[in-house]
Amino acid sequence: MVHVRRDFIRVGKGWPEQNTWAVQWLRTLYQLNDRRLPAERGSAAFWEADDGLRQAVAAMKTRRETDVAGGARRRRAGRRRRAWTSIGRG
């Protein structure tokens, strides 16, 4: 999570107009991860929380692909690309 957080913070600070976007994604990821952490690894509660986190990351990847592919949004997507670099790696 730390490498992902660092990328989103860098985007939020580097492009103030993207700060709300970056903070919203970070908040979502941390809330989902906070549900997973207290669960015993391998338990049903863990897998349910883990699945929710993985679904959020998959949704982020889909959004990244949409942003990058969108011609009118190309410049905005380019700015976000730094934050997207770590998504789906772990």
C-alpha positions in Angstrom: 0.0 0.0 0.0 2.9 2.4 0.7 4.1 2.5 -2.9 0.6 3.2 -4.1 0.0 5.9 -1.5 3.3 7.6 -2.5 2.3 7.7 -6.2 -1.2 9.2 -5.4 0.3 11.8 -3.0 2.8 12.8 -5.7 0.0 13.3 -8.2 -2.1 15.2 -5.7 0.7 17.6 -4.8 2.1 17.9 -8.3 -1.2 18.7 -9.9 -3.5 20.4 -7.4 -6.5 20.0 -9.7 -6.1 16.2 -9.3 -5.8 16.3 -5.5 -9.5 15.4 -4.8 -9.3 12.5 -7.3 -6.1 11.2 -5.6 -7.5 11.6 -2.1 -10.7 9.8 -3.0 -8.9 6.8 -4.3 -6.5 6.7 -1.4 -9.4 6.9 1.1 -11.2 4.0 -0.7 -8.1 1.8 -0.7 -7.3 2.4 2.9 -10.8 1.8 4.1 -11.0 -1.5 2.2 -7.5 -2.5 3.5 -8.5 -1.5 7.0 -11.3 -4.1 6.8 -8.9 -6.8 5.7 -6.1 -6.2 8.2 -7.9 -7.3 11.4 -9.3 -10.5 9.8 -7.4 -13.7 10.4 -5.5 -14.6 7.3 -7.3 -17.3 5.4 -10.6 -16.8 7.2 -13.9 -16.1 5.4 -13.8 -12.6 6.7 -10.3 -12.1 5.3 -11.2 -13.4 1.9 -14.3 -11.3 1.7 -12.4 -8.2 2.6 -9.5 -9.1 0.3 -11.9 -9.7 -2.6 -13.4 -6.2 -2.0 -10.0 -4.6 -2.1 -9.0 -6.5 -5.3 -12.3 -5.5 -7.0 -11.5 -1.9 -6.2 -8.0 -2.2 -7.7 -9.5 -3.9 -10.8 -12.0 -1.0 -11.1 -9.1 1.4 -10.8 -7.2 -0.4 -13.6 -10.3 -0.2 -15.8 -10.7 3.5 -15.1 -7.0 4.0 -15.9 -7.5 2.3 -19.3 -10.6 4.4 -20.0 -8.7 7.6 -19.0 -5.7 6.8 -21.1 -7.8 5.8 -24.1 -10.1 8.9 -24.0 -8.9 11.4 -26.5 -10.5 14.4 -24.8 -9.1 13.4 -21.5 -5.7 12.5 -22.7 -3.8 15.3 -20.9 -5.6 14.6 -17.6 -4.9 10.9 -18.0 -1.2 11.6 -18.6 -1.0 13.5 -15.4 -2.6 10.6 -13.5 -0.4 8.0 -15.2 2.3 8.4 -12.4 -0.3 7.3 -9.8 -1.5 4.5 -12.0 2.0 2.9 -12.3 1.7 0.9 -9.1 -1.9 -0.2 -9.4 -2.3 -4.0 -9.7 1.2 -4.9 -8.7 0.5 -6.3 -5.4 
